[in-house]
Each structure stands twice: as C-alpha cells, then as structure tokens.
Amino acid sequence: MPLSGATFDENSVPLDKGGLQGAVTENLVCVVDPEPHPGAARPPWLRATPPKEGIFRERKMMMNIRTITSWGLALLVLSAQITHAQNLEDLVQRLVRQTDTLAQRSYDSFGSRRNPSRYDIEALYQSRSLNASAELFQRMVRDRRSDGELRYAFAVLQDLFRNSGHYAFDRRYWSDIQRTSDDLARELNVRQGDRDEDRPPRNDPDGNTSGRLRWHGKVDGETQLLVRRSDVESRALSGLPASATTFNFTSPLPRRAVDVRLEKKHGRGDVEIVQQPSRNNDFTAVVEIRDKKGGSDDYEFELIW
C-alpha cells in the first residue's frame, strides 16, 4: 500500500516494525499503519520532529526583520544628515545677512561723521571683511565640504570675530552676530578647548582676578577707551581726541571673562561700559565717554573687577 501524504528524500531509510510501514529521514519519522487494529496502543518510540519548511520560514522571517531594521536605521541616519545640513545652511545664511547689515550700518555711520578718524576707516574695512569671510564660509557649506574642513574654516572665522570685537560696532547688530556664531559652533560641535572663559588661558602669567583701573583725561566729543591687560587705548569717535590722559592699574585686567563695573568720579557727560571682557573681544573692557556740550571737560572714573 502506498504511503499517502508522505514525502521522502534520498536519505530516507525504510522502516518495517510491528506491522507498521514507513521511512526514517534525516529530520522526520513518517509512519503509516495500513491496517490499524482497534484498541491497539501506538508504539512509544513513534515521534515526529518539526518539518524543515517551518525552520526555513522562521529563518526567512528573521532575515526580513534584519533587513527592515537595517533600512530603518539607514533612513534615520539619512534624515539626521539632511536636517543637519539644512540647519547649517540656515545659520550661515543668517550670518551672511547679519554681517552685511553690520557693514551697511558701519558705512552709514562713517558717512555721517564730520571728521572721521583712521579708527573709523579701520572699522569700516573690518566690517566688510567680516561679511566677505561669512560669504566664503557659506560657499563651503553649499559645496558640501567635509565636517572637518568646515570646523577648521569656522575656527578661522571665529578668530576674525574675536579680533573685531573691540571696534565700535553697533551693539545690537554685533550681539546678533555673536549669538549666530555660538549657534554655528553648537551645530558644528566645535570644542572650545583652551578658549574656555571659565579658566585662565595658559599664557596668563598671573592668576589675579580682581583689581582696578583709575583713569583721568580731557574729552571733547565722543571717546572710546579700550582696556586690555595693563594698557588703555584711546580712540576718538567724534570731536577731538582725548588729551592729558593718565591711568593707573593695581593689577592687569585678567585674560578671562570677569565682571567689570564702573564708578564715575568726575565729568559732565555720560561714561559707561559698552563691552565686558570676553573671548569674543580678546578680553577687552570697552568704555565710552560722551561729552555733548561744547568744549572739553575733565573726566575721571574707576574700573573695578
């Protein structure tokens, strides 16, 4: 009698035991009882193993799951790269727009001055240089240069911003540029390293974090004072340069971010701090004296940190 519903392969071994006919394969015991006896117990050695088709289906399902997972991870990575590139391009576009506005405002301010100084012309050139540098960085971003190259280029751009901080740029526009620069640093994952404001740089020979400066001089118009380490540089924004100036430090202004406050001692006009020392302006405190009345007047103040 043929074995109905049974399949055999070339490794099958015929089986004939106790009136039962069948075959033993590598993974399957297939038994057929052509003449079952009523009430007869099935032999205890009769067991069936899972068919190969079930194992194949399980393996195929696992392969499909791995494939789907791999594609999902690849899509997530691609999506993150696209988002990063778009964020970077948006930030650079904002920086170009802001530096262009700064350059335009600087030229407008220059054109309105009656007696522009060499310092005014330097600030004018510097503002346009910043805009050109931002445009060059934008081109590198659009050309999809590597992240390593972009980080190096952005470090150069940061140095330009840092060295330009002591110019008398409009504070509103300059603050916007600094915020965008910080956003770009985060997007590019730029490490601050030794430029961290919270600790003294390695080239700072002393660890002093407190001291004071006493300054005295005659001012006619608007004058800007740049205080860096143990030096004070005077620049006339309008009117005559400051004259008869004297100053004295108890200790140099530290090359780190410190909080500087001003105490006015004498003078009829306004005296105020317009920039605190930071890495963006090479740790320079900037003071402006505005004497709007005719003629000069004596001014005296103290900076304390």
C-alpha positions as CSV (number, residue, x, y, z in Angstrom):
1,M,0.0,0.0,0.0
2,P,1.5,3.4,-0.9
3,L,2.1,5.9,1.8
4,S,-0.4,8.7,1.3
5,G,0.8,12.2,2.2
6,A,4.3,11.1,3.0
7,T,7.4,12.6,1.4
8,F,10.8,11.0,1.4
9,D,14.3,12.2,0.3
10,E,17.3,10.4,-0.8
11,N,18.4,9.9,2.8
12,S,15.3,8.1,3.8
13,V,15.7,4.7,5.4
14,P,12.9,2.1,5.1
15,L,11.1,1.1,8.3
16,D,9.1,-2.0,9.0
17,K,8.4,-2.7,12.6
18,G,5.4,-4.3,14.3
19,G,3.3,-4.3,11.1
20,L,3.9,-0.6,10.5
21,Q,5.4,0.6,7.3
22,G,7.2,4.0,6.8
23,A,10.5,5.6,6.4
24,V,13.0,7.5,8.6
25,T,14.5,10.7,7.0
26,E,17.2,13.0,8.4
27,N,14.8,15.2,10.3
28,L,11.5,13.3,10.1
29,V,10.0,10.0,11.0
30,C,7.0,9.3,8.8
31,V,4.9,6.2,9.7
32,V,1.7,4.9,8.2
33,D,-0.3,2.0,9.6
34,P,-2.1,0.5,6.7
35,E,-4.3,-1.8,8.9
36,P,-4.8,-0.2,12.3
37,H,-6.1,-2.6,14.9
38,P,-8.9,-1.4,17.2
39,G,-7.6,-0.6,20.7
40,A,-4.0,-1.1,19.7
41,A,-1.6,1.3,21.5
42,R,0.8,3.3,19.4
43,P,4.4,2.3,20.0
44,P,6.2,4.7,22.4
45,W,9.1,5.1,20.0
46,L,6.9,6.8,17.5
47,R,7.8,10.5,17.5
48,A,7.6,13.3,14.8
49,T,10.1,16.1,14.5
50,P,9.3,19.6,13.1
51,P,9.4,19.8,9.3
52,K,12.2,21.6,7.5
53,E,9.7,24.0,6.0
54,G,8.9,25.6,9.4
55,I,12.6,26.1,10.1
56,F,13.1,27.8,6.7
57,R,10.1,30.0,7.3
58,E,11.5,31.1,10.7
59,R,14.9,31.9,9.2
60,K,13.4,33.8,6.3
61,M,11.3,35.9,8.8
62,M,14.4,36.7,10.8
63,M,16.2,37.8,7.7
64,N,13.3,40.0,6.7
65,I,13.3,41.6,10.2
66,R,17.0,42.3,10.0
67,T,16.6,43.8,6.5
68,I,13.7,46.1,7.6
69,T,15.7,47.2,10.7
70,S,18.8,48.0,8.6
71,W,16.8,50.1,6.2
72,G,15.0,51.9,9.1
73,L,18.4,52.8,10.7
74,A,19.7,53.9,7.4
75,L,16.7,56.2,6.8
76,L,17.1,57.7,10.3
77,V,20.8,58.4,9.7
78,L,20.0,60.0,6.3
79,S,17.2,62.1,7.8
80,A,19.6,63.4,10.6
81,Q,22.2,64.3,7.9
82,I,19.6,66.2,5.9
83,T,18.4,68.1,9.0
84,H,22.0,68.9,10.0
85,A,22.8,70.2,6.5
86,Q,19.6,72.3,6.4
87,N,20.2,73.8,9.9
88,L,23.8,74.6,9.0
89,E,22.8,76.4,5.7
90,D,20.1,78.4,7.5
91,L,22.5,79.6,10.2
92,V,25.2,80.5,7.6
93,Q,22.6,82.4,5.6
94,R,21.6,84.3,8.7
95,L,25.2,85.1,9.5
96,V,25.8,86.5,6.0
97,R,22.7,88.7,6.3
98,Q,23.8,90.0,9.7
99,T,27.4,90.8,8.7
100,D,26.1,92.5,5.5
101,T,23.7,94.7,7.7
102,L,26.6,95.5,10.0
103,A,28.8,96.6,7.1
104,Q,26.0,98.8,5.7
105,R,25.4,100.4,9.1
106,S,29.1,100.9,9.6
107,Y,29.3,102.8,6.3
108,D,26.3,104.9,7.1
109,S,27.8,105.8,10.4
110,F,31.1,106.6,8.7
111,G,29.4,108.9,6.2
112,S,27.6,110.8,8.9
113,R,30.7,111.8,10.8
114,R,32.2,115.2,10.3
115,N,35.8,114.3,11.0
116,P,36.2,110.5,10.6
117,S,39.4,109.2,12.1
118,R,41.7,106.4,11.0
119,Y,39.9,104.2,13.5
120,D,36.6,104.8,11.8
121,I,38.1,103.7,8.5
122,E,39.6,100.6,10.1
123,A,36.2,99.6,11.5
124,L,34.7,100.2,8.1
125,Y,37.1,97.8,6.4
126,Q,36.8,95.3,9.1
127,S,33.1,95.1,8.9
128,R,33.2,94.5,5.1
129,S,35.9,91.9,5.7
130,L,33.7,90.0,8.1
131,N,30.9,89.9,5.6
132,A,33.2,88.6,2.8
133,S,34.5,85.9,5.2
134,A,31.0,84.8,6.1
135,E,30.1,84.6,2.4
136,L,33.2,82.4,1.8
137,F,32.1,80.1,4.6
138,Q,28.6,79.9,3.1
139,R,30.1,78.8,-0.2
140,M,32.0,76.0,1.5
141,V,28.8,74.8,3.3
142,R,26.9,74.8,0.0
143,D,29.7,72.8,-1.7
144,R,29.2,70.2,1.0
145,R,32.7,70.3,2.2
146,S,33.5,67.7,4.9
147,D,32.7,68.5,8.6
148,G,36.4,68.6,9.4
149,E,37.1,71.3,6.8
150,L,34.1,73.3,7.9
151,R,35.3,73.2,11.5
152,Y,38.7,74.5,10.5
153,A,37.1,77.2,8.4
154,F,34.7,78.2,11.2
155,A,37.6,78.4,13.7
156,V,39.3,80.9,11.4
157,L,36.0,82.8,11.1
158,Q,35.7,82.9,14.9
159,D,39.2,84.3,15.2
160,L,38.1,87.2,12.9
161,F,35.1,87.9,15.0
162,R,37.2,87.8,18.2
163,N,39.7,90.2,16.8
164,S,37.0,92.6,15.7
165,G,35.2,92.8,19.0
166,H,37.0,95.9,20.1
167,Y,35.7,98.1,17.3
168,A,32.8,100.4,18.0
169,F,30.2,98.4,16.0
170,D,26.5,98.9,16.8
171,R,25.9,96.7,19.8
172,R,22.6,95.4,18.6
173,Y,23.9,94.1,15.3
174,W,27.1,92.8,16.9
175,S,25.2,90.9,19.6
176,D,23.1,89.2,16.9
177,I,26.3,88.1,15.1
178,Q,27.8,86.7,18.3
179,R,24.6,84.7,19.0
180,T,24.6,83.2,15.5
181,S,28.3,82.4,15.8
182,D,27.5,80.5,19.0
183,D,24.7,78.6,17.3
184,L,27.0,77.6,14.5
185,A,29.6,76.4,17.0
186,R,27.0,74.1,18.6
187,E,25.8,72.8,15.2
188,L,29.3,72.0,14.1
189,N,30.2,70.6,17.5
190,V,33.2,72.9,17.8
191,R,35.1,72.3,21.0
192,Q,36.2,75.5,22.9
193,G,39.2,73.8,24.5
194,D,41.7,76.2,25.8
195,R,39.4,79.1,24.9
196,D,37.0,78.3,27.7
197,E,36.1,81.5,29.5
198,D,35.8,79.8,32.8
199,R,39.5,79.3,33.4
200,P,42.6,81.4,32.8
201,P,44.4,80.8,29.4
202,R,47.8,79.1,29.6
203,N,49.6,82.3,28.5
204,D,48.1,84.3,31.5
205,P,51.2,84.6,33.8
206,D,49.2,85.6,36.8
207,G,46.1,84.3,38.5
208,N,44.7,87.6,39.7
209,T,41.0,88.0,39.2
210,S,40.5,91.3,41.0
211,G,41.9,94.8,40.6
212,R,41.0,98.3,39.5
213,L,42.0,101.0,37.0
214,R,41.8,104.7,37.6
215,W,41.6,106.9,34.5
216,H,41.7,110.7,34.1
217,G,41.7,112.9,31.0
218,K,40.0,115.7,29.0
219,V,37.3,114.8,26.5
220,D,35.6,116.9,23.8
221,G,33.0,114.8,21.9
222,E,32.8,111.0,22.0
223,T,35.8,108.9,23.0
224,Q,36.2,105.2,23.4
225,L,38.7,103.6,25.7
226,L,39.9,100.0,25.2
227,V,41.2,98.5,28.4
228,R,43.3,95.3,27.8
229,R,45.7,93.8,30.4
230,S,47.7,96.9,31.8
231,D,47.1,99.2,28.8
232,V,44.4,101.8,27.9
233,E,44.0,102.8,24.2
234,S,42.0,105.9,23.4
235,R,40.1,106.4,20.2
236,A,38.1,109.4,19.2
237,L,34.6,108.5,17.8
238,S,33.7,112.2,17.2
239,G,35.3,115.5,18.2
240,L,38.8,115.9,19.4
241,P,41.0,113.0,20.7
242,A,41.2,112.7,24.5
243,S,44.1,114.7,26.0
244,A,46.1,115.0,29.2
245,T,45.3,111.3,29.9
246,T,46.7,109.4,32.9
247,F,45.8,106.0,34.2
248,N,47.0,103.6,36.9
249,F,46.4,99.8,37.4
250,T,46.5,98.0,40.7
251,S,46.8,94.7,38.7
252,P,46.4,93.9,35.0
253,L,42.9,93.1,33.7
254,P,42.8,89.3,33.6
255,R,42.8,87.4,30.3
256,R,39.5,85.7,31.2
257,A,35.8,86.7,31.5
258,V,35.4,88.9,34.6
259,D,32.6,91.2,35.6
260,V,33.8,94.8,35.4
261,R,31.9,97.7,36.9
262,L,32.5,101.5,36.6
263,E,32.4,104.2,39.2
264,K,32.3,107.7,37.7
265,K,34.3,110.3,39.8
266,H,34.1,113.4,37.6
267,G,32.7,114.7,34.3
268,R,29.6,116.4,33.0
269,G,28.7,113.8,30.3
270,D,28.0,110.1,30.2
271,V,30.5,107.4,31.0
272,E,29.5,103.8,30.6
273,I,30.9,100.3,29.8
274,V,29.7,99.2,26.4
275,Q,31.6,95.8,26.3
276,Q,32.6,93.4,29.1
277,P,35.8,91.3,28.7
278,S,35.2,88.1,26.8
279,R,36.9,85.7,24.4
280,N,34.9,87.5,21.6
281,N,36.8,90.7,22.1
282,D,40.1,89.3,23.3
283,F,39.2,90.0,26.9
284,T,38.9,93.8,26.5
285,A,36.8,96.1,28.5
286,V,35.4,99.0,26.4
287,V,34.3,102.3,27.9
288,E,32.7,105.2,26.1
289,I,32.7,108.8,27.2
290,R,30.1,111.1,25.6
291,D,30.6,114.8,26.1
292,K,27.8,116.5,24.1
293,K,28.4,120.1,25.3
294,G,30.7,122.5,23.6
295,G,34.4,122.4,24.6
296,S,36.2,119.8,26.6
297,D,35.7,118.7,30.2
298,D,37.7,116.8,32.8
299,Y,36.7,113.2,33.3
300,E,37.7,110.7,35.9
301,F,36.5,107.2,36.7
302,E,37.5,103.8,38.1
303,L,37.0,100.4,36.7
304,I,36.7,97.6,39.3
305,W,36.8,93.8,38.7
